[in-house]
Amino acid sequence: MDALDVARWQFGVTTVYHFLFVPLTIGLSVLVAILQTMWHRTGNERYLKLTKFYGKLFLINFAMGVVTGIVQEFQFGMNWSDYSRFVGDVFGAPLAIEALVAFFLESTFIGLWIFGWDRLPKRAHLASIWAAAIGTNLSAYFILAANSFMQNPVGYRINPDSGRAELTDFPAVLTNKVALITFPHTLAGSFLVAGSLIVAVGLWHVIRNRDSADTGAYRFATKFGSWVVLVASAAVLFTGDIQGKIMTDVQPMKMAAAEGLYTTESPASFSVLTIGSLDGSREVFAIKIPYLLSYLGTGDPNGTVHGINDLQAQYATQYGAGSYTPIIPVTYWSFRFMIAFGMAAGAIALLVLWSQRKGRTPSSKWLLRAGLAMPVLPLLANSFGWIFTEMGRQPWIVFGEMLTRNGVSRSVSLAEVLTSFTAFTLIYATLAVIEVKLLLRYAKAGVPDVSEQPPTDDTDDAERPLAFAY
């Protein structure tokens, strides 16, 4: 084990941990805005209760996501300085816009939304949550545009003197075909997470608090969240299909590793289960669906999909001697776990809707247990999706331009990386406990009382404390 190995583990752990909060923030910001819009248009108190209820969960998650995201910036300079030097000119523009525009928009209007209840006009207050939601989604796009450069470098040139990548076409970076499909795919996955949380909390209250005066609100929440999950599931499948075809085009090795395809096939079969040799060089046993991989990868049932061994030989000729094959079991199984966990969440959403058909009230303990598992399933799907995305690109940190081993900081020792890795892991574990306890505490508390209470004194309005939403 050396500093490179620990640095990769540290970046992987902190990134996956941070991304547990990101999709919930992205999806829940929009869904809370939709709920508040429904209240604004109908005046129905039920929607106001749900807005404040899920808005509180959104704010807890948002705060934790900001805290964990800060560490990502430190890691670039701490453990990956050579990589930062190489891509700094390209990454500077999208990440600067993300910080100065998207995050500023997001954080400013979230503040107005929190403290603007009973202070701002209703339309202005509603606009603030929509502005925050737009900022959240814009932030995601600029970050994904930067990541997509690592998958498919565009809009740059290599300076022969400095050896750095220099930005030559910023619109090309923003319109990278990988970014254009990764963004909607990520959004769909985010709504899958957010919808699942709404279902889980609503279903718990429907089954455990059957005689509550707010049962109608919780029943609506479960239906609303279930439909969000189903629509998001369809969007994930649709965008994932397009993403697979683009991946086959720009990163054929990643597609081959995802399917355990060792030799080039035309037509190619989709692997339901493949067992390879211990050294990952050949297939030992496989269960396959004919023609499906060709269609998924090229759009043509008879299309050609290149195999791992043929691509390895091609890359060795093109880039020099060495292994250009990712860890096959990791890419193969993370791809399947991503699909399986996402589909499981959609299946549970269908069961929840079926349990409430024709005004029925669900009561099954097994359904409750499945519902409570719902938020975890898409979180796992998102995590395995990113593990697949980043591990499938290996050994490249910037595909075709920079190997991962060349991006690590040369001045950082193994002891220093181990120290920071241990510290971050302990801090993140503590934050995880705090996050879960806060979410459980406020989720169990239920929707707030939103009945208007007249002031009990003559305190001047200017001297009143800011009206906090919760």
C-alpha positions as CSV (number, residue, x, y, z in Angstrom):
1,M,0.0,0.0,0.0
2,D,1.3,3.5,-0.9
3,A,0.0,7.1,-0.8
4,L,-1.7,6.6,-4.1
5,D,-3.9,3.7,-2.9
6,V,-4.9,5.6,0.3
7,A,-5.6,8.8,-1.6
8,R,-7.9,6.9,-3.9
9,W,-9.7,5.3,-1.0
10,Q,-10.0,8.6,0.7
11,F,-11.4,10.4,-2.3
12,G,-13.8,7.5,-3.0
13,V,-15.1,7.3,0.6
14,T,-15.6,11.1,1.0
15,T,-17.1,11.5,-2.5
16,V,-19.7,8.6,-2.0
17,Y,-20.5,9.9,1.5
18,H,-21.0,13.4,0.2
19,F,-23.2,12.2,-2.6
20,L,-25.6,10.6,-0.1
21,F,-26.9,14.1,0.6
22,V,-26.7,15.6,-2.9
23,P,-29.5,13.7,-4.7
24,L,-31.9,14.3,-1.8
25,T,-31.2,18.0,-1.8
26,I,-31.6,18.3,-5.6
27,G,-34.9,16.3,-5.7
28,L,-36.4,17.5,-2.4
29,S,-35.8,21.2,-3.2
30,V,-38.1,20.9,-6.3
31,L,-40.7,18.7,-4.6
32,V,-41.0,21.1,-1.6
33,A,-41.4,24.0,-4.1
34,I,-44.2,22.0,-5.9
35,L,-46.0,21.4,-2.6
36,Q,-45.8,25.1,-1.7
37,T,-47.0,26.0,-5.1
38,M,-50.0,23.7,-4.6
39,W,-50.8,25.5,-1.3
40,H,-50.4,28.9,-2.9
41,R,-52.8,28.0,-5.7
42,T,-55.4,26.1,-3.6
43,G,-55.1,27.5,-0.1
44,N,-55.4,24.0,1.2
45,E,-53.8,23.8,4.6
46,R,-52.7,20.2,4.0
47,Y,-50.2,21.3,1.4
48,L,-48.8,24.0,3.7
49,K,-48.3,21.4,6.4
50,L,-46.4,19.1,4.0
51,T,-44.4,22.0,2.7
52,K,-43.1,22.9,6.2
53,F,-42.7,19.2,7.2
54,Y,-40.6,18.1,4.2
55,G,-39.0,21.5,4.0
56,K,-37.5,20.9,7.5
57,L,-36.1,17.5,6.3
58,F,-34.7,19.3,3.2
59,L,-32.9,21.9,5.3
60,I,-31.3,19.3,7.6
61,N,-30.0,17.4,4.6
62,F,-28.9,20.6,2.8
63,A,-26.8,21.8,5.7
64,M,-25.1,18.4,6.0
65,G,-24.4,18.3,2.3
66,V,-22.7,21.7,2.4
67,V,-20.5,20.6,5.3
68,T,-19.4,17.4,3.6
69,G,-18.9,19.0,0.2
70,I,-16.3,21.4,1.5
71,V,-13.8,18.5,2.1
72,Q,-13.9,17.7,-1.6
73,E,-12.2,21.0,-2.5
74,F,-9.4,20.4,0.1
75,Q,-8.7,17.0,-1.4
76,F,-7.8,18.3,-4.8
77,G,-5.0,20.5,-3.4
78,M,-4.0,18.1,-0.6
79,N,-3.8,14.7,-2.4
80,W,-4.2,15.5,-6.1
81,S,-2.1,18.6,-6.7
82,D,-0.6,17.3,-10.0
83,Y,-4.1,16.5,-11.3
84,S,-5.3,19.9,-10.1
85,R,-2.4,21.6,-11.9
86,F,-3.2,19.6,-15.1
87,V,-7.0,20.4,-15.3
88,G,-7.1,23.7,-13.3
89,D,-7.5,25.9,-16.4
90,V,-10.4,23.8,-17.7
91,F,-12.1,23.2,-14.3
92,G,-11.7,26.8,-13.2
93,A,-14.5,28.2,-15.3
94,P,-17.4,25.8,-14.6
95,L,-16.5,25.4,-10.9
96,A,-16.2,29.2,-10.5
97,I,-19.6,29.7,-12.0
98,E,-21.0,27.0,-9.8
99,A,-19.7,28.8,-6.7
100,L,-20.4,32.4,-7.7
101,V,-23.7,32.0,-9.4
102,A,-25.5,28.7,-8.7
103,F,-24.4,28.2,-5.0
104,F,-24.9,31.9,-4.3
105,L,-28.4,31.8,-5.8
106,E,-29.1,28.6,-3.8
107,S,-27.9,29.7,-0.4
108,T,-29.3,33.3,-0.6
109,F,-32.8,32.3,-1.5
110,I,-32.8,29.4,1.0
111,G,-32.1,32.0,3.7
112,L,-35.0,34.2,2.4
113,W,-37.3,31.1,2.4
114,I,-36.4,30.1,5.9
115,F,-36.8,33.5,7.5
116,G,-39.4,34.9,5.1
117,W,-42.5,33.1,6.4
118,D,-45.0,35.9,7.5
119,R,-42.5,38.5,6.4
120,L,-42.3,38.2,2.6
121,P,-45.4,38.5,0.3
122,K,-46.6,35.0,-0.5
123,R,-45.6,35.2,-4.1
124,A,-42.1,36.4,-3.2
125,H,-41.7,33.7,-0.6
126,L,-42.8,31.1,-3.1
127,A,-40.4,32.5,-5.7
128,S,-37.5,32.2,-3.1
129,I,-37.9,28.4,-2.8
130,W,-38.1,28.0,-6.6
131,A,-35.0,30.2,-7.0
132,A,-33.2,28.0,-4.4
133,A,-34.3,24.8,-6.3
134,I,-33.1,26.3,-9.6
135,G,-29.8,27.2,-8.0
136,T,-29.4,23.7,-6.7
137,N,-30.0,22.1,-10.1
138,L,-27.7,24.6,-11.8
139,S,-25.0,23.8,-9.3
140,A,-25.3,20.1,-10.2
141,Y,-25.0,20.9,-13.9
142,F,-21.7,22.8,-13.6
143,I,-20.2,20.2,-11.4
144,L,-21.3,17.4,-13.8
145,A,-19.8,19.4,-16.7
146,A,-16.4,19.4,-14.9
147,N,-16.7,15.6,-14.2
148,S,-17.7,14.9,-17.8
149,F,-14.4,16.4,-19.0
150,M,-12.7,13.6,-17.1
151,Q,-14.9,11.1,-19.0
152,N,-14.7,12.7,-22.4
153,P,-12.2,15.6,-22.7
154,V,-13.4,18.3,-25.1
155,G,-12.7,22.1,-25.6
156,Y,-9.0,22.1,-24.7
157,R,-5.5,21.8,-25.9
158,I,-2.3,20.5,-24.2
159,N,0.3,23.2,-23.7
160,P,3.6,21.5,-24.9
161,D,5.7,23.7,-22.6
162,S,3.7,23.4,-19.3
163,G,2.1,20.0,-20.0
164,R,-1.2,21.4,-18.8
165,A,-4.7,21.2,-20.4
166,E,-5.8,24.7,-21.4
167,L,-9.4,25.7,-22.0
168,T,-10.0,26.7,-25.7
169,D,-13.8,26.3,-26.0
170,F,-15.9,26.8,-22.9
171,P,-19.2,26.2,-24.7
172,A,-17.8,22.8,-25.8
173,V,-17.1,21.9,-22.2
174,L,-20.7,22.9,-21.1
175,T,-22.3,21.0,-24.1
176,N,-20.1,17.9,-23.7
177,K,-22.4,15.1,-24.8
178,V,-21.5,13.2,-21.7
179,A,-22.7,16.1,-19.5
180,L,-25.9,16.6,-21.5
181,I,-27.1,13.1,-20.7
182,T,-25.4,12.7,-17.3
183,F,-27.3,15.7,-16.0
184,P,-30.9,14.5,-16.7
185,H,-29.8,11.0,-15.6
186,T,-28.6,12.4,-12.3
187,L,-31.7,14.5,-11.8
188,A,-33.9,11.4,-12.4
189,G,-31.9,9.5,-9.8
190,S,-32.3,12.5,-7.4
191,F,-36.1,12.5,-7.7
192,L,-36.0,8.8,-7.1
193,V,-34.3,9.4,-3.8
194,A,-36.5,12.4,-2.8
195,G,-39.7,10.7,-3.8
196,S,-38.7,7.6,-1.8
197,L,-38.2,9.6,1.3
198,I,-41.6,11.3,1.0
199,V,-43.2,7.9,0.6
200,A,-41.3,6.3,3.5
201,V,-42.2,9.1,6.0
202,G,-45.8,9.4,4.8
203,L,-46.4,5.7,4.9
204,W,-45.0,5.4,8.4
205,H,-47.5,7.9,9.7
206,V,-50.4,6.4,7.7
207,I,-49.9,3.0,9.2
208,R,-48.7,3.9,12.7
209,N,-51.0,6.9,13.3
210,R,-54.2,5.7,11.6
211,D,-56.4,7.9,13.8
212,S,-54.4,11.1,13.3
213,A,-56.2,14.2,12.1
214,D,-53.5,14.6,9.5
215,T,-53.9,11.1,8.0
216,G,-55.3,12.8,4.8
217,A,-52.1,14.8,4.4
218,Y,-49.9,11.7,4.9
219,R,-52.0,9.7,2.4
220,F,-51.5,12.4,-0.2
221,A,-47.8,12.4,0.5
222,T,-47.4,8.7,0.0
223,K,-49.3,8.9,-3.3
224,F,-47.4,12.0,-4.4
225,G,-44.1,10.4,-3.6
226,S,-45.0,7.1,-5.2
227,W,-45.9,8.8,-8.5
228,V,-42.6,10.8,-8.4
229,V,-40.7,7.5,-7.9
230,L,-42.4,5.9,-10.8
231,V,-41.9,8.8,-13.2
232,A,-38.3,9.1,-12.0
233,S,-37.7,5.4,-12.5
234,A,-38.9,5.6,-16.1
235,A,-36.7,8.7,-16.7
236,V,-33.7,6.8,-15.2
237,L,-34.2,3.9,-17.6
238,F,-34.7,6.3,-20.6
239,T,-31.6,8.5,-19.9
240,G,-29.6,5.4,-18.8
241,D,-30.2,3.8,-22.2
242,I,-28.9,7.0,-24.0
243,Q,-26.0,7.2,-21.6
244,G,-25.0,3.6,-22.3
245,K,-24.8,4.3,-26.0
246,I,-22.7,7.5,-25.4
247,M,-20.4,5.5,-23.0
248,T,-19.9,2.8,-25.7
249,D,-18.8,5.5,-28.1
250,V,-16.4,7.5,-25.8
251,Q,-15.4,4.9,-23.3
252,P,-15.7,1.5,-24.9
253,M,-13.6,-0.2,-22.2
254,K,-16.1,0.9,-19.5
255,M,-19.0,-0.8,-21.4
256,A,-17.0,-3.9,-22.0
257,A,-16.0,-4.1,-18.3
258,A,-19.6,-3.5,-17.2
259,E,-20.7,-6.6,-19.2
260,G,-17.6,-8.8,-18.6
261,L,-17.2,-8.9,-22.4
262,Y,-13.7,-10.1,-23.1
263,T,-13.8,-10.6,-26.9
264,T,-15.4,-8.4,-29.5
265,E,-18.9,-9.5,-30.5
266,S,-21.3,-8.7,-33.3
267,P,-24.1,-9.1,-32.3
268,A,-23.2,-8.9,-28.6
269,S,-25.2,-10.6,-25.8
270,F,-26.1,-8.9,-22.5
271,S,-24.6,-10.7,-19.5
272,V,-27.1,-11.7,-16.8
273,L,-24.3,-13.4,-14.9
274,T,-20.7,-13.8,-15.9
275,I,-17.9,-15.5,-13.9
276,G,-14.4,-14.7,-15.0
277,S,-11.0,-16.0,-14.2
278,L,-9.2,-14.8,-11.1
279,D,-6.9,-12.6,-13.1
280,G,-9.8,-11.1,-15.0
281,S,-8.5,-12.0,-18.4
282,R,-11.2,-14.4,-19.7
283,E,-14.8,-15.6,-19.2
284,V,-15.3,-18.9,-17.4
285,F,-19.2,-19.1,-17.2
286,A,-21.9,-16.8,-18.4
287,I,-25.7,-16.5,-18.7
288,K,-26.6,-14.1,-21.6
289,I,-29.5,-12.5,-23.5
290,P,-28.7,-12.5,-27.2
291,Y,-28.6,-9.2,-29.1
292,L,-29.4,-7.1,-26.1
293,L,-26.0,-5.6,-25.4
294,S,-25.6,-4.6,-29.1
295,Y,-28.8,-2.7,-28.8
296,L,-28.0,-1.1,-25.5
297,G,-24.5,-0.1,-26.7
298,T,-25.1,0.9,-30.3
299,G,-28.9,1.0,-30.9
300,D,-28.6,-1.8,-33.4
301,P,-29.3,-5.4,-32.4
302,N,-26.5,-6.5,-34.7
303,G,-24.1,-3.8,-33.7
304,T,-20.4,-4.4,-32.8
305,V,-19.3,-4.1,-29.1
306,H,-15.6,-4.3,-28.6
307,G,-14.2,-6.6,-25.9
308,I,-11.8,-6.1,-23.0
309,N,-8.9,-8.0,-24.5
310,D,-9.1,-6.3,-27.9
311,L,-9.4,-2.9,-26.3
312,Q,-6.4,-3.6,-24.1
313,A,-4.3,-4.4,-27.1
314,Q,-5.5,-1.3,-28.9
315,Y,-4.7,1.0,-25.9
316,A,-1.3,-0.5,-25.4
317,T,-0.5,0.3,-28.9
318,Q,-2.0,3.8,-28.7
319,Y,-0.8,4.9,-25.3
320,G,2.2,2.7,-24.5
321,A,2.7,-0.5,-22.5
322,G,0.6,-1.0,-19.4
323,S,-2.8,-2.2,-18.2
324,Y,-5.7,-0.2,-19.3
325,T,-8.3,-2.5,-17.8
326,P,-10.4,-1.5,-14.8
327,I,-11.1,-3.9,-12.0
328,I,-13.7,-6.1,-13.7
329,P,-15.6,-7.4,-10.7
330,V,-16.1,-3.9,-9.3
331,T,-17.4,-2.4,-12.6
332,Y,-19.5,-5.5,-13.4
333,W,-21.3,-5.8,-10.1
334,S,-21.6,-2.1,-9.4
335,F,-23.4,-1.7,-12.7
336,R,-25.9,-4.4,-11.7
337,F,-26.4,-3.2,-8.2
338,M,-27.2,0.2,-9.6
339,I,-29.9,-1.2,-11.7
340,A,-31.3,-3.6,-9.2
341,F,-31.7,-1.2,-6.3
342,G,-33.3,1.4,-8.5
343,M,-35.8,-1.0,-9.9
344,A,-36.6,-2.3,-6.4
345,A,-37.6,1.3,-5.3
346,G,-39.9,1.5,-8.3
347,A,-41.5,-1.8,-7.4
348,I,-42.2,-0.8,-3.8
349,A,-43.8,2.5,-5.1
350,L,-46.2,0.4,-7.2
351,L,-47.1,-1.7,-4.1
352,V,-47.7,1.5,-2.1
353,L,-50.1,2.8,-4.7
354,W,-51.9,-0.5,-5.0
355,S,-52.3,-0.7,-1.2
356,Q,-54.3,2.6,-1.3
357,R,-56.5,1.9,-4.3
358,K,-60.2,2.9,-4.0
359,G,-59.5,4.8,-0.7
360,R,-58.0,1.8,1.1
361,T,-55.7,2.5,4.1
362,P,-52.6,0.3,4.0
363,S,-51.9,-1.6,7.2
364,S,-49.4,-4.4,6.3
365,K,-46.3,-4.5,8.4
366,W,-44.3,-5.9,5.5
367,L,-45.4,-3.0,3.4
368,L,-44.2,-0.6,6.1
369,R,-40.9,-2.3,6.3
370,A,-40.5,-2.2,2.5
371,G,-41.5,1.5,2.5
372,L,-39.0,2.4,5.2
373,A,-36.3,0.7,3.1
374,M,-37.2,2.8,0.1
375,P,-34.9,5.8,0.7
376,V,-31.9,3.5,1.2
377,L,-32.5,1.7,-2.2
378,P,-32.1,4.6,-4.5
379,L,-29.2,6.0,-2.4
380,L,-27.4,2.7,-2.9
381,A,-28.3,2.8,-6.6
382,N,-26.8,6.3,-6.9
383,S,-23.7,5.3,-5.0
384,F,-23.1,2.2,-7.1
385,G,-23.7,4.3,-10.2
386,W,-20.9,6.7,-9.3
387,I,-18.6,3.9,-8.2
388,F,-19.2,2.3,-11.7
389,T,-18.7,5.7,-13.4
390,E,-15.4,6.5,-11.7
391,M,-13.9,3.0,-11.4
392,G,-14.8,2.1,-14.9
393,R,-12.7,5.0,-16.2
394,Q,-9.6,3.6,-14.5
395,P,-6.6,3.7,-14.9
396,W,-7.4,7.2,-16.3
397,I,-8.1,10.2,-14.2
398,V,-8.7,12.1,-17.4
399,F,-9.6,9.6,-20.1
400,G,-6.8,9.4,-22.7
401,E,-4.8,12.3,-21.2
402,M,-3.7,11.6,-17.6
403,L,-3.3,8.3,-15.7
404,T,-4.6,8.3,-12.1
405,R,-1.1,7.4,-10.7
406,N,0.3,10.6,-12.4
407,G,-2.3,12.9,-10.7
408,V,-1.4,12.2,-7.0
409,S,0.5,14.8,-5.0
410,R,4.2,13.8,-5.0
411,S,5.0,15.6,-1.8
412,V,2.4,13.9,0.4
413,S,3.6,10.9,2.4
414,L,1.7,7.7,3.2
415,A,1.5,8.7,6.9
416,E,0.0,12.1,6.0
417,V,-2.7,10.7,3.8
418,L,-3.5,8.0,6.3
419,T,-3.9,10.7,9.0
420,S,-6.3,12.8,7.0
421,F,-8.2,9.7,5.8
422,T,-8.7,8.5,9.4
423,A,-9.7,12.0,10.6
424,F,-12.2,12.6,7.8
425,T,-13.7,9.1,8.3
426,L,-14.3,9.7,12.0
427,I,-15.8,13.1,11.3
428,Y,-18.1,11.8,8.6
429,A,-19.2,8.9,10.9
430,T,-20.1,11.5,13.6
431,L,-22.0,13.6,11.1
432,A,-23.8,10.5,9.8
433,V,-25.1,9.8,13.3
434,I,-26.2,13.4,13.7
435,E,-27.9,13.4,10.3
436,V,-29.9,10.2,10.9
437,K,-31.0,11.2,14.4
438,L,-32.2,14.6,13.2
439,L,-34.1,13.2,10.3
440,L,-35.7,10.5,12.4
441,R,-36.6,12.9,15.2
442,Y,-38.3,15.5,12.9
443,A,-39.8,12.8,10.7
444,K,-41.5,11.1,13.7
445,A,-42.7,14.5,15.0
446,G,-45.1,14.8,12.0
447,V,-46.5,17.8,10.2
448,P,-46.6,21.0,12.2
449,D,-49.6,23.0,13.4
450,V,-50.1,25.8,10.9
451,S,-53.2,27.4,12.3
452,E,-52.8,31.1,12.6
453,Q,-52.6,32.5,16.1
454,P,-53.3,36.2,16.6
455,P,-50.5,38.2,18.4
456,T,-51.0,38.4,22.2
457,D,-49.4,41.8,22.7
458,D,-48.8,45.1,20.9
459,T,-45.2,44.5,20.1
460,D,-44.1,46.6,17.1
461,D,-43.6,44.6,14.0
462,A,-40.0,45.8,13.6
463,E,-39.2,44.5,17.0
464,R,-40.6,41.0,16.4
465,P,-38.1,38.2,15.8
466,L,-37.7,36.9,12.3
467,A,-40.5,34.4,11.6
468,F,-38.7,31.1,11.2
469,A,-40.5,28.4,9.3
470,Y,-40.2,25.8,12.0
